[in-house]
Amino acid sequence: MDGNGRWARRRHLPRATGHRAGVSTIRPVMEACHAAGVHILTLYAFSTENWSRPRHEVAALMQLFGDTIDSEVGEMNAEGIQIRAIGDRSKLSPRLQKKVRAAEEVTSANTRAILNVAINYGGRHEIVAAVRDLAVRGADLSQLDTETLSGALYTAGLPDPDLIIRTAGEMRISNFMLWQAAYAEIYVTETLWPDFGAADIDRALAAYARRDRRFGAVPDAAALVEEAVVAPASL
C-alpha cells in the first residue's frame, strides 16, 4: 500500500494525514475484492524496515493501527471477516499486541473472508523465524522440505497469493512474502494508495485474467501451435 506520503505531499499535508487517508481506502478495496470473488486479502501495513522512519511518523502509524482496530473490528466481525496479523508482533507495544490478539480472537470463527494485516513483517525475517521455530521444536532440518517450511510460516494453512498489487509505481517486492510469492503474478499501478479503489481492483484483475500462468512449466506442443495461430490475428 504505497504512496500515502506522496499523496499528502502533493496536497501540502502532513504524512500522517496521508496514512489516515490510506486507511479509508481499505474498506472499499475489501468490498471490491469480495464482489469479484477474492476472499483472502493481505495488506502490507508496516515492514520490519519501517522502524527506521522518523520516530514521530512511526508513533503516528502505531496509534493509527490501534485506532483502526477500535473502529473497524466490530463491523468486520459482523460481516463475517476473519482478521489475522502476520509478522513479528513482539516489537509492538503491549497495548497494541493486546488489541491485535483480541481482534483475532473475536473474528476467529468467521469464514466469509480473511483479512491478513502484515505488521512488522519482513519476508526474510519470516523465513528465518520459521526455521528457528522448527529447530526449537526438534525438527530434523537436514530433512526439511517445502511443505514443512510452509507450515511454519505466518501464513500456514493459507494458499499462496495469486496476485500481488503494488501501488504508486514501485517496481520491487520490498521483502514481501518472498517464499509465498514464488509464482504470484505482479501488477504495478501508478495510482497512489489513497486514490486506489474498486475500479483499480477491476483493472488489476482484468490484467491478471490475461496472464498465462505456467508456474515454470514449458507449454506443450498443442499450446504452442494454438499461440502461433492466434497471435497474428490479435495484432
Secondary structure, DSSP 8 states (H G I E B T S, - for coil): ---HHHHHHHTT--HHHHHHHHHHHHHHHHHHHHHTT--EEEEEEEETTGGGS-HHHHHHHHHHHHHHHHHHHHHHHHTTEEEEEES-GGGS-HHHHHHHHHHHHHHTT--SEEEEEEEEE-HHHHHHHHHHHHHHTT--GGG--HHHHHTTSTTTTS---SEEEE-TT--S--SSSTTTTTT-EEEE-SS-GGG--HHHHHHHHHHHHT----TT----HHHHHHHHHHHHHT-
